Amino acid sequence: MLYRLFTSVTSAQELDQLLDLTFTESERNKIMERWRIFDACDRGLTQREIAKQVPCSIVTATRGAKIFKNNKEVIQRMLAEFRKEEGF
């Protein structure tokens, strides 16, 4: 069901509307934080460096680093798109 819902979106504006309806601003910020952590992990930063750069707690950086480590291949494929949007 969610796949169909999200793939029915035909523009960035519609996606923003869908995300606004689905997630709170805080939740959306947490999603972006997670992808910034993944990006930092991919660049080889330590968890302390990630916590300072993102910024987030060391616990959040550690949690994100563990997810990155366990899903590295998939995350790296998606990071290219994330980096385009973030201007990296």
GROMACS elastic network, one bead per residue, 0.5 to 0.9 nm:
[ bonds ]
;  ai    aj funct       b0    kb
    1     4     6  0.53159   500
    1     5     6  0.62475   500
    1     6     6  0.87750   500
    2     6     6  0.60657   500
    2     7     6  0.83557   500
    3     6     6  0.53630   500
    3     7     6  0.59755   500
    3     8     6  0.84428   500
    4     7     6  0.51387   500
    4     8     6  0.59526   500
    5     8     6  0.53539   500
    5     9     6  0.73087   500
    5    18     6  0.89223   500
    6     9     6  0.57647   500
    6    15     6  0.76592   500
    6    18     6  0.79930   500
    7    10     6  0.77689   500
    9    12     6  0.79544   500
    9    13     6  0.88349   500
    9    14     6  0.58116   500
    9    15     6  0.59148   500
    9    18     6  0.81668   500
   10    13     6  0.84087   500
   10    14     6  0.65863   500
   10    15     6  0.77087   500
   11    14     6  0.52241   500
   11    15     6  0.63258   500
   11    16     6  0.87208   500
   12    15     6  0.50037   500
   12    16     6  0.61853   500
   12    17     6  0.86378   500
   13    16     6  0.51403   500
   13    17     6  0.63093   500
   13    18     6  0.87071   500
   14    18     6  0.61333   500
   14    19     6  0.85495   500
   15    19     6  0.60502   500
   15    20     6  0.84468   500
   16    19     6  0.50836   500
   16    20     6  0.60165   500
   16    21     6  0.85701   500
   17    20     6  0.50575   500
   17    21     6  0.62219   500
   17    22     6  0.85861   500
   18    21     6  0.51411   500
   18    22     6  0.60727   500
   18    23     6  0.84765   500
   19    23     6  0.56511   500
   19    24     6  0.83148   500
   19    28     6  0.77352   500
   20    23     6  0.55957   500
   20    24     6  0.66460   500
   20    25     6  0.74190   500
   20    28     6  0.83210   500
   21    24     6  0.77830   500
   23    26     6  0.78639   500
   23    27     6  0.56733   500
   23    28     6  0.61348   500
   24    27     6  0.51129   500
   24    28     6  0.63049   500
   24    29     6  0.86284   500
   25    28     6  0.51164   500
   25    29     6  0.61769   500
   25    30     6  0.86719   500
   26    29     6  0.50547   500
   26    30     6  0.62486   500
   26    31     6  0.87696   500
   27    30     6  0.50290   500
   27    31     6  0.63478   500
   27    32     6  0.88169   500
   28    31     6  0.51147   500
   28    32     6  0.64416   500
   28    33     6  0.86255   500
   29    32     6  0.51475   500
   29    33     6  0.60795   500
   29    34     6  0.86552   500
   30    34     6  0.61553   500
   30    35     6  0.87492   500
   31    34     6  0.51580   500
   31    35     6  0.65131   500
   31    36     6  0.87907   500
   32    35     6  0.51718   500
   32    36     6  0.62166   500
   32    37     6  0.86278   500
   33    36     6  0.50751   500
   33    37     6  0.62256   500
   33    38     6  0.87004   500
   33    54     6  0.68771   500
   33    55     6  0.82241   500
   33    56     6  0.79247   500
   34    37     6  0.50611   500
   34    38     6  0.62946   500
   34    39     6  0.87036   500
   34    60     6  0.84804   500
   34    61     6  0.84039   500
   34    64     6  0.63143   500
   35    39     6  0.61349   500
   35    40     6  0.85739   500
   35    64     6  0.85918   500
   35    75     6  0.88971   500
   35    79     6  0.78919   500
   35    82     6  0.75627   500
   36    40     6  0.61818   500
   36    41     6  0.85849   500
   36    50     6  0.86765   500
   36    54     6  0.64040   500
   36    82     6  0.88163   500
   37    40     6  0.50545   500
   37    41     6  0.61074   500
   37    42     6  0.85611   500
   37    47     6  0.89525   500
   37    50     6  0.64774   500
   37    51     6  0.83505   500
   37    53     6  0.89295   500
   37    54     6  0.67002   500
   37    56     6  0.89104   500
   37    60     6  0.87035   500
   37    61     6  0.64258   500
   37    64     6  0.61235   500
   37    65     6  0.71620   500
   37    68     6  0.85432   500
   38    41     6  0.50406   500
   38    42     6  0.61437   500
   38    43     6  0.86516   500
   38    64     6  0.66552   500
   38    65     6  0.68800   500
   38    67     6  0.84093   500
   38    68     6  0.59544   500
   38    72     6  0.88015   500
   38    75     6  0.74208   500
   38    76     6  0.84392   500
   38    79     6  0.79285   500
   39    42     6  0.51138   500
   39    43     6  0.63524   500
   39    44     6  0.88732   500
   39    75     6  0.89340   500
   39    76     6  0.84268   500
   39    79     6  0.67899   500
   39    82     6  0.85571   500
   39    83     6  0.80743   500
   40    43     6  0.50441   500
   40    44     6  0.64813   500
   40    45     6  0.56333   500
   40    46     6  0.83207   500
   40    47     6  0.88837   500
   40    49     6  0.85354   500
   40    50     6  0.61322   500
   40    53     6  0.83290   500
   40    54     6  0.82044   500
   40    65     6  0.89681   500
   41    44     6  0.50827   500
   41    45     6  0.55170   500
   41    46     6  0.73306   500
   41    47     6  0.80081   500
   41    50     6  0.75617   500
   41    64     6  0.84254   500
   41    65     6  0.62753   500
   41    68     6  0.71243   500
   41    69     6  0.85390   500
   42    45     6  0.76171   500
   42    68     6  0.81347   500
   42    72     6  0.82720   500
   42    76     6  0.74493   500
   42    79     6  0.88347   500
   45    48     6  0.80249   500
   45    49     6  0.58025   500
   45    50     6  0.60999   500
   46    49     6  0.50961   500
   46    50     6  0.61064   500
   46    51     6  0.86163   500
   46    61     6  0.89449   500
   47    51     6  0.61229   500
   47    52     6  0.86881   500
   47    58     6  0.63553   500
   47    59     6  0.87031   500
   47    61     6  0.55539   500
   47    62     6  0.60217   500
   47    65     6  0.73586   500
   48    51     6  0.51214   500
   48    52     6  0.64312   500
   48    53     6  0.87146   500
   48    57     6  0.86935   500
   48    58     6  0.61824   500
   48    61     6  0.77102   500
   48    62     6  0.88345   500
   49    52     6  0.52233   500
   49    53     6  0.60981   500
   49    54     6  0.85324   500
   50    53     6  0.50840   500
   50    54     6  0.57842   500
   50    55     6  0.70925   500
   50    56     6  0.76482   500
   50    57     6  0.88991   500
   50    58     6  0.78811   500
   50    61     6  0.62280   500
   51    54     6  0.57024   500
   51    55     6  0.50573   500
   51    57     6  0.54862   500
   51    58     6  0.53513   500
   51    59     6  0.85582   500
   51    60     6  0.77758   500
   51    61     6  0.57809   500
   51    62     6  0.88534   500
   52    56     6  0.68062   500
   52    57     6  0.82097   500
   52    58     6  0.86002   500
   53    56     6  0.79511   500
   54    61     6  0.86733   500
   56    59     6  0.81846   500
   56    60     6  0.62679   500
   56    61     6  0.66772   500
   57    60     6  0.51705   500
   57    61     6  0.62998   500
   57    62     6  0.85879   500
   58    62     6  0.59706   500
   58    63     6  0.85098   500
   59    62     6  0.50480   500
   59    63     6  0.61532   500
   59    64     6  0.85947   500
   60    63     6  0.51123   500
   60    64     6  0.61447   500
   60    65     6  0.85010   500
   61    64     6  0.51252   500
   61    65     6  0.59973   500
   61    66     6  0.86036   500
   62    66     6  0.61888   500
   62    67     6  0.87181   500
   63    66     6  0.52372   500
   63    67     6  0.64496   500
   63    68     6  0.86939   500
   64    67     6  0.51386   500
   64    68     6  0.60965   500
   64    69     6  0.85952   500
   65    69     6  0.60538   500
   65    70     6  0.86053   500
   66    69     6  0.50841   500
   66    70     6  0.62406   500
   66    71     6  0.86092   500
   67    70     6  0.51870   500
   67    71     6  0.60665   500
   67    72     6  0.79441   500
   68    71     6  0.52000   500
   68    72     6  0.50866   500
   68    73     6  0.87024   500
   68    75     6  0.68710   500
   68    76     6  0.88408   500
   69    72     6  0.52648   500
   69    73     6  0.88638   500
   70    73     6  0.86746   500
   71    74     6  0.57437   500
   71    75     6  0.61343   500
   71    76     6  0.85830   500
   72    75     6  0.52008   500
   72    76     6  0.59375   500
   72    77     6  0.86784   500
   73    76     6  0.52984   500
   73    77     6  0.65338   500
   74    77     6  0.53536   500
   74    78     6  0.66330   500
   74    79     6  0.88268   500
   75    78     6  0.51685   500
   75    79     6  0.60341   500
   76    79     6  0.50115   500
   76    80     6  0.71217   500
   77    80     6  0.62732   500
   77    81     6  0.81317   500
   78    81     6  0.56993   500
   78    82     6  0.65740   500
   78    83     6  0.88796   500
   79    83     6  0.59301   500
   79    84     6  0.85394   500
   80    83     6  0.52382   500
   80    84     6  0.64221   500
   80    85     6  0.89542   500
   81    84     6  0.51697   500
   81    85     6  0.65003   500
   81    86     6  0.87101   500
   82    85     6  0.53062   500
   82    86     6  0.61562   500
   82    87     6  0.85206   500
   82    88     6  0.84902   500
   83    87     6  0.58056   500
   84    87     6  0.52222   500
   84    88     6  0.62385   500
   85    88     6  0.78375   500
